[in-house]
Amino acid sequence: MFTTRPELAGTHGMVASTHWLASATGMAVLEDGGNAFDAAVAAGFVLQIAEPHLCGPAGQVPGIFVTATDRVPRALAGQGVSPAAATPEYFADLGLDLIPGSGLLPATVPGAWDGWLLLLRDHGTKSLRDVLGYAISYARNGIPLVSRVGATIRAVQDLFTEHWPTSAALWLPDGKPAEGLHRNPALADTWERLVAEAEAVSGREAQIDAGRRAWSQGFVAEAIEAFSRKAFRDDSGRDHAGLLTGEDIAGWEATYEDALQVDFGDWGLVKMGAWTQGPTLLQQARLLDGLRDELSYVDGIPTERTVHLAVEAAKLAFADREAWYGDSPDVPIELLISREYADTRRALITDEASAELRPGGPSPRLPAILEKLRGLESGSGATGEPTVGPLGETRGDTVHIDVVDAAGNMISVTPSGGWLQSSPTIPELGFCLDSRGQMFWLEQGLPNSLAPRKRPRITLSPSMGLRDGEPVLAFGTPGGDQQDQWQLCFWLAHTLGGLNLQESIDSPAWHTTAFPSSFYPRSWTPRELVVESRLGKSTMDALAARGHDVVDAGPWSLGRLSAVSRSGGVLRAAANARGMQGYAVGR
């Protein structure tokens, strides 16, 4: 963990992310006079090159931030909507009861480019060329691929070879999975052209807006529409064309939203709205706040009672996610995160592991297909977002960035989507579309039911913590449905266990799969509890005795958390040791 005092001469800030090159890029921007938002944008674009199996140019970018002058947390809503042609009737005519997890059908309007540029325009100080130049250089000259990229390509090698030839051309040079230094000149060309069109006008903000239009109303949107008219293999086992049009892309822009906040004494926890799964962390924390006397850590390790209660709280919160969350005005979110609601729900937690999916609230409704999906396993090949397997192995999911600068600007952001395995590469652009639409239910009448021009209920879930009303902490993790469970592990370790940032990240983690996955084929396994073995054999045995189906994921396997903080005149940052890839840096 790194610390520094912002009042010292030459102090710039802290960056923590899931890849060392992104953290180094963010630090370079800070040292060049940029602020936290400039650094986050530059790091985010580098992650599209450094971790292409986890995020891409056509993905999403949700974030929570505060500025040096406005300490009220705000949300960056960089998730695009479904196409106008994405109706339940269209999918019914195809004979589908779930939206495939890969291919062109699940694509939503790309959100990352517009989201990053909106943040840069309004809160950054650098030009588009300044922040994008790092990623352009890596795309043009090559970037060293981590081993997980090659593993991901090998998992879908037959699909690429037989059905997605444009992806094979980029990721299977000479017929073998890409490794070592990898170049993507088509993507470098795309970014260079976007910058050139932006610089056709004068003024920093005007250039950034011109860059946004060059994407949404120019050559990028045109190429996406043309490519979407072609049919490719997807998870359904059949070939389908996509639905995205240039009009869909031109009709959407990233926005800012109010964030949700729940207070626990002197601590406050901030999340995005109920079109994300973020409020599940608020609900879990509310439930456990009434059980504080039963929660404890011994030598940095949570007790068996702590893990059991946290898991049972997670089951209740995520049951509510399935019944209530979505991009809908009818979500009773204030009720769901209220103290009174938590008090009634807490009574459902017993000493035994529950195997039921028990949403609360007024007349909750779960998708009718859920029982059919119990215990399903994903096949090989095109597998949507293969987040975390049943043994906890990370097979690809998303990325995360936290930045704080000496002035007090701070951001937590979780970019994702457009993974190299999502859909076929668009050859002239050098990237592929996302597959976030798989998170919709095709059944109608649910908050997360598919409808045209609607956002799917995403798993991406950045976080911010307040102390006595002042923003002091930004944190998050990749991990799909596990994000707000692993963040609960961190939150409890830090705020209850008294561990510092690095100790809280390193503390043994756990999660349950006792609720439907957000990813095709949407399976769930009641009572399953995946744990890191560092919890200890006696704890694992005691959890099993309570009725949990305990899966030992190994000692260091769950979560890819990072965090930064600004408190008491000191800046701090910490990153995940699991996988030896996350990195925290500061000066």
MONORVEN-V218630 format. One line per field, one symbol per residue. ss: DSSP state (h for helix, s for strand, l for the rest). phi: phi as a letter, one per 20 degrees, with the letter a starting at -180 (. if undefined). A space follows every 10 residues. Layout:
ss = ???
phi = ???
This chain:
ss = lsssllllll llsssssllh hhhhhhhhhh hllllhhhhh hhhhhhhhhh llllslllls ssssssllll lllsssssll lllllllhhh hhhlllllll llllllllll lhhhhhhhhh hhhllllhhh hhhhhhhhhh hlssllhhhh hhhhhlhhhh hhllhhhhhh hlhhhlllll ssllhhhhhh hhhhhhhhll lllhhhhhhh hhhhhhllhh hhhhhhhhll ssslllllss sllllhhhhh llllssssls ssssllssss sllllsllhh hhhhhhhhhl lhhhllssll sslhhhhhhh hhhhhhhhhh hhhhllllll llhhhhllhh hhhhhhllll llllllllll lllllllllh hhhsllllll lllllllsll lllslllsll ssssslllls ssssssslll lllllsllll sllllhhhhl slllllllsl lllllllsll llssssslls sssssslllh hhhhhhhhhh hhhhhhllll hhhhhhllls ssllllllll lllslllsss slhhhlhhhh hhhhhlllss ssllllllll lsssssslls ssssslllll llssssl
phi = .dcbdffffn fdrcccbebf fffffgffff fenfdffgff ffffffffef cfecabgdec bebcbcdfdc eefcdeeddf efffeedfff fffemddcfg ebnefefdgg dfgfffffff fececeegfg eegffgffff eocfefffff fffffdffgf fecdfffffe dcflmcggbm fddcfffgff ffffffffff ddngffffff ffffeeccff fffffffffe dcfcffncec eedfcffgff eccfbdcfee ccdcmeeccd ceffedegff ffffffgffe cgfddaccln dffgfffgff ffffgfffff gfecfrecfe feffffdeff fffffgffed fdfeddecfd nflfcdgffg ffefmfdfee nfcldffcff enfedoaacb ccbcdffofb bcbcfanmfg efbffeffdn bdeecfffef eefendgdff bflceffeef bfcbddclne fcbcbrbfpl fegeefffgf fffeedfmef gfffffggdb addebffedg emfbcgmfce ceffgoffff ffffffofee deenfcbdnc fbbcbbbmmc ecbbbfefnl cfbdbab
